[in-house]
Each structure stands twice: as C-alpha cells, then as structure tokens.
Amino acid sequence: MLLSVMAGALHVVSGLAYWAESAGNPIVQALGVAGGNIEGKDVRFGEALSTLWAVFTTGASSGSVNSMHDSYTPLGRLVLRPRKSSSSPSSCATPGG
C-alpha cells in the first residue's frame, strides 16, 4: 500500500515538473522565443527525460544528474526540492560543516 502511494506521488510530481518545464518562461516567450525551458538540459534528452530523471533521482536520493537543477523554472525547482527551506538550520551554510 505504501509503495503504491509513493509511486503515485512520484508520478504526480513528475507530471507537474514536466508541465512547468515544457510551458517555458513567459518572459522569454514574450520576446518571441517559442518552446519550453531547455536551458541547462542535455539536448539529447530534452525536457521530458531530463525532468523525469531529475524528479526520480531526487526522490531516490541517488545524486545523479543529467541537467542543472538551478536552470529549472521556479515551479520545477519547487518540485525538485520540496524539503528545502531557507528558515531551517540544516539548509544554512556554516563554515566547517
């Protein structure tokens, strides 16, 4: 039961992240550049597979990447890093560890 709930949540999150990345940036689209957000992603994989890989490796905590997570749209980054908070002590950089 738990595995099916986790798999369902992972599929919903990957769909949301793909939607955010394929929609692109409205400011860039206003300049006449059509298409989704391909910045920071390997052209061989495109938006769909890069987003799927990013969501699944974030969910599994494997650490492998095929795209730069900082290049994702704000909603895409939110999906990739839901547990990070600027107010939590664990997310603050401290010298020496």
C-alpha positions in Angstrom: 0.0 0.0 0.0 2.7 2.4 1.0 4.7 1.7 -2.2 1.7 2.4 -4.4 1.1 5.7 -2.6 4.8 6.7 -3.0 4.7 5.7 -6.7 1.6 7.7 -7.3 3.0 10.8 -5.6 6.2 10.4 -7.7 4.2 10.3 -10.9 2.1 13.3 -10.0 5.2 15.3 -9.1 7.0 14.3 -12.3 3.9 15.3 -14.3 3.8 18.7 -12.6 7.6 19.3 -13.1 7.3 18.3 -16.8 4.3 20.7 -17.3 6.3 23.5 -15.7 9.4 22.9 -17.8 7.5 22.4 -21.1 5.5 25.6 -20.6 8.7 27.6 -20.5 9.2 31.1 -19.2 6.5 33.6 -20.2 9.0 36.5 -20.3 11.2 34.6 -22.8 8.2 33.7 -24.8 7.1 37.3 -25.0 10.4 38.0 -26.7 9.4 35.6 -29.5 11.3 32.5 -28.4 9.0 29.6 -28.7 9.3 26.3 -26.8 9.9 25.1 -23.3 12.8 25.6 -20.9 15.8 23.8 -22.4 18.4 25.8 -20.6 20.7 23.6 -18.5 19.4 20.4 -20.1 21.2 18.0 -22.4 19.7 18.3 -25.9 19.9 14.5 -26.3 17.4 14.0 -23.5 15.2 17.1 -23.9 12.8 18.5 -21.4 10.8 15.3 -20.8 13.6 12.9 -20.0 15.7 15.5 -18.1 12.7 16.3 -15.9 11.8 12.7 -15.3 15.4 11.9 -14.4 15.7 14.9 -12.1 12.4 14.0 -10.2 13.2 10.3 -9.9 16.8 10.9 -8.7 15.7 13.5 -6.2 13.0 11.1 -4.9 15.5 8.3 -4.6 18.4 10.5 -3.3 20.9 8.9 -5.7 22.6 12.2 -6.5 23.0 11.6 -10.2 22.0 14.4 -12.6 21.7 14.9 -16.3 20.5 18.6 -16.1 21.3 21.6 -13.9 18.6 21.9 -11.3 19.3 25.6 -10.9 18.2 26.1 -14.5 14.7 24.8 -13.9 11.7 27.1 -13.8 10.7 28.2 -10.2 7.8 25.6 -10.1 10.2 22.9 -11.4 12.7 23.7 -8.7 10.0 23.7 -6.1 9.0 20.2 -7.2 12.6 19.0 -7.1 13.4 20.4 -3.7 10.3 20.4 -1.6 12.1 19.9 1.7 14.5 22.8 1.5 13.6 25.9 3.5 15.6 29.0 3.9 14.5 29.2 7.6 15.6 25.7 8.5 19.0 25.5 10.2 20.1 22.5 8.1 19.9 24.5 4.8 22.2 27.2 6.1 25.8 27.1 5.0 28.1 27.1 8.0 31.9 27.2 7.9 33.5 23.9 8.7 30.4 21.7 8.1 
